[in-house]
Amino acid sequence: MGRAFEKRKSTIFARMDRVGKQFTKIGKDIAIAVKAGGPNPEGNPALRRALQNARAVNMPKERVENAIKKASGQGAASYDIVVYEGYAPHGIALLVEAATDNVTRTVANVRHHFKQHDGNMGTSGSVAFMFQRQGVFRLDPAGIDRDELELDLIDHGLVALEDGETDKGDKVLVVRCGFTDFGAMQTALEARKLAVISTESEYVAQTLTELPDDQADEVMELIAALEGDDDVQNVYSNLA
């Protein structure tokens, strides 16, 4: 009974940590969007996307409003988006996307995580060529004619239309486009009044590498350490 309780407690705390990380990530996205395009979502597509993603993870309205207000004020933190490259154990390529107000601190932390987990931090361009940056839109599939939507979106840069699911196991329809078509795709989906659950850009590996479970676990330990860093927004890999 004691072990079962501890396991359940560990699961609960892990979920709380994940939710907290999501809120922190979106808070930074809001700050970056407001700094770049102002606090009005009507005229700021990046802020609209951030608010959409905030709703998707049930981020409290008060926290969202505070993030916008804070980013609009004098002396608000200014974040740089930096992408670090490297290899996890067993040759798995990693891209680490960070949003930071102190690049010196962030690069030192990222380098530490790589070293601590038997990885190697690389130079700019060392693994980026293995990935393609894409716009990714997750839609509520209810009422959507998939074949019709696929034909409809080809002219707006559609790369793929896939089935997916949220962290909670809810079904979603995933629309992928080239990053240069991000704005056109967002406009097309908004014009069709489709229920967009979340919107983001992702680096997608062009070729995946399979590993035995024990080796894959070593890679995931490094990815978990990086994702746990406050400055890291996303980690992408070519692990199958």
Phi, psi and omega in degrees: 000321178298316180294319180297319179296316181296321179296317179295318179298318179298320179296318180296314180295323178298319179294319179298318178298319181295316179296316178300320178296318178299317180296318179297316179300312182291325176302319177292320178300319178296314180300316180296317181294318180294317179301321185278323189227008178090170188274000182265111183296336181299324181252015184224090183302324180295321178291322177301318179296317181296319180292323176300314180292328176296318178294325183297330181254014178059039176293129184304139182303320181297321179293322177296312181298321178295321179296319178294315181297316181296318181290338182275344185275169177290145178077011179295147180299141178246123185254138172260138174268120182232137177246123178255150183236153178177186180238134170279175174305152175067025171077016179280127182280140179231140166244129183243113181262123182238152171237112191223149173257007179207091185297324180300315178296315186294314182295325177294318180294317181296316178299321179297316180298316178301311184296318184294334184246030173061032174255180179225122176283133184255180178270167179301127180093356185290329178228351185303329182295345180276354185238153173240131179279130183229153167274137184230122180240128178253122186247151168288120186284352184301126175078005182265129171275106189299313182298318180294317180296320180299314178295323183293328187264354181303319181288353181253015174098018181300129174259319181202151174233115191230156170278145178206186177209158179278177177300334181272359179090005178285140181288139175223161174252124186257120177257125179242139177219163173298149185298328179293343179260010185305307182297318180296320180291318179300316179298318181296318180290321178294321180296330180271001177055040177278149182280093180274122182277315179207156182220131178198173172253147180222152171263117186253123179294135182279335176223133182259151180242128178267143178227154171300157186305318184294323178287321177299323179298322179296320177296316182294330177296319177293315180299318179297320179296317179294315181295334179282349180287135184299331183275345185274127179269315184211151173232129180240144181219169174255024176285128180291000000 
